[in-house]
Amino acid sequence: MELVALLSTGEGTWAQVAGLIKQGEWDKIILLGNDFAKKFMTPKDCEFIEINSKRILELKEEIHKKLQGKINGTEVALSIASGEGKEHMALISALLSLPVGIRFTALTQDGIIMI
């Protein structure tokens, strides 16, 4: 399963994404974020997609366009531990429009869980 994760400007929220990447066995890892998020470092291969739109509908369309053809399965593991509501709504809407199913994914003390 592919992991899709949003990286927003708060570096403190990146630890959740880093843990998911490190502990999970993913077919592919796709990270989305702005120019600041390019600073995110990970030991595993990831595809970074830069997103810059400010308005929610523009952001949804930008994400949708940039994700087309990048997801091979019928569902993805999705981390929205980082980011804000507007970014979350745009990303979820773009994924569902591809269409692809989503499984919200989090790292807990017990390991990776899918909600």
C-alpha positions in Angstrom: 0.0 0.0 0.0 1.2 3.5 -0.7 1.6 6.1 2.1 0.4 9.6 1.3 1.4 12.2 3.9 0.9 15.9 4.2 3.8 18.0 5.6 2.9 21.4 6.8 5.1 24.2 8.1 5.2 23.0 11.8 8.3 20.8 12.0 7.0 19.4 15.3 4.3 17.5 13.4 6.8 15.9 11.1 7.8 13.4 13.8 4.6 11.4 13.2 5.2 11.3 9.4 8.9 10.3 10.0 7.8 7.5 12.3 5.3 6.1 9.8 7.9 6.1 7.1 10.5 4.5 9.3 8.3 1.8 10.8 6.0 1.0 7.9 6.6 -1.2 4.9 5.2 0.9 2.0 5.1 0.2 -1.7 5.6 3.9 -2.3 5.8 7.0 -0.2 4.3 10.3 -1.5 4.8 13.4 0.6 3.0 16.7 -0.1 4.0 20.1 1.2 5.1 23.6 0.4 8.6 24.8 -0.3 9.4 24.8 3.5 8.6 21.0 3.6 11.4 20.2 1.2 13.6 20.3 4.3 12.1 17.1 5.5 14.7 14.4 5.7 14.0 10.6 5.5 16.2 7.6 5.1 13.7 5.9 2.7 13.0 6.9 -0.9 10.0 9.3 -1.1 8.4 11.3 -3.9 7.9 14.9 -2.8 5.1 16.9 -4.5 5.2 20.6 -3.9 1.9 22.3 -3.4 1.5 26.1 -3.3 -2.1 27.1 -3.8 -3.7 29.2 -1.1 -7.5 28.8 -1.8 -9.1 25.5 -1.0 -10.6 24.7 -4.4 -7.3 25.6 -6.2 -5.4 23.5 -3.7 -7.7 20.5 -4.3 -7.3 20.8 -8.1 -3.5 21.2 -7.8 -3.2 18.1 -5.6 -5.5 16.1 -7.9 -3.5 17.0 -11.0 -0.2 16.3 -9.4 -1.3 12.9 -8.0 -2.8 11.6 -11.2 -1.0 8.5 -12.4 1.1 8.3 -9.2 -1.1 5.9 -7.2 -1.2 2.3 -8.3 -3.5 0.7 -5.8 -7.2 1.2 -5.0 -6.5 2.7 -1.6 -3.8 4.6 0.2 -2.6 4.9 3.8 -3.2 8.6 4.6 -1.5 10.7 7.3 -2.9 14.1 8.1 -1.1 14.5 11.4 0.5 17.5 10.0 -1.3 20.4 8.4 -4.5 22.4 8.9 -8.1 21.7 8.0 -8.1 23.4 4.7 -5.1 21.4 3.5 -6.7 18.2 4.9 -10.0 18.8 3.1 -8.3 19.5 -0.2 -6.1 16.4 0.0 -8.9 14.1 1.0 -11.1 15.5 -1.8 -8.4 15.2 -4.4 -7.7 11.5 -3.4 -11.4 10.6 -3.5 -11.7 12.3 -6.9 -8.9 10.1 -8.4 -10.7 7.9 -7.3 -8.9 6.1 -4.5 -10.0 4.9 -1.1 -8.2 6.2 2.0 -7.3 4.6 5.3 -6.3 7.1 7.9 -3.0 6.0 9.4 -1.3 6.9 12.6 1.8 5.9 14.6 0.9 5.0 18.2 2.8 3.4 21.1 1.5 0.1 19.8 2.8 0.7 16.3 1.1 1.7 13.1 -2.7 1.6 13.1 -5.2 2.2 10.4 -8.4 3.8 11.6 
